[in-house]
Structure formats: structure tokens, C-alpha cells
Amino acid sequence: MDHRYIDEHSVAERYVENALTLEERTAFETHLVDCPECTDRVLLAGMFHARTENRYPASIFQKALLQPLPLRARIAASLKPWQLLVILAIAALLLLAIPTLLVPLWQVLWR
């Protein structure tokens, strides 16, 4: 990868935004090892990107909306706090009740 290609295709900016293909990313990272000029470009692009996100926080939320949440995060987000408390209380009661239910069953099975 050469500087002309990096300039024409805004590779440093796309690298910071994680928008490169795997091949481009690999080639650019290989190039970065020996090129302090491109390392500086990446640092500048990163600082600009961070400053822009601080100035326009809506872009952070837009990016977050594009990524799907894990199942437990979606469930937790959809529950009200009191519903979560009820579920945890039921789970605790079940954990306490299991030994008292298993002891008689154990005694019946081993007689």
C-alpha cells in the first residue's frame, strides 16, 4: 500500500472508523509498522474523530443503534426494575426450595 492510494481512498480515516475491508486493514497495518507519517495520520484522524463525536453525540447513538444488543441486554432493557426484582425473588425462592424438595425425593428413591 502506498501513500497515493492511502490519500485517494482516505484509508487512515476509514481505518479509525473501522470501515476497511479485511484485506485493506491488513495491508494498512503492515504499512503502519514502517511508516511514521501514516501513524501520525491515524493519530490525527483518531483525534478528529473523537472531537467530532464529542461535538455531535447523536452520531454515537446512531452507531450504537446499528449494532444489535445481546439477548440478555435486550431483555434487561425491556423489563421495568420491579419486574426484574420479582424475577430475582422467584429465582431465589426456587434455589432455597430445591434442597427441601430433593431430600424427601432422595429418601424415597434410596429406600
Secondary structure, 3 states (H helix, E strand, C coil): CCHHHHHHCCHHHHHHCCCCCHHHHHHHHHHHHHCHHHHHHHHHHHHHHHHHHHHCCHHHHHHHHHCCCCHHHHHHHHCCHHHHHHHHHHHHHHHHHHHHHHHHHHHHHCC
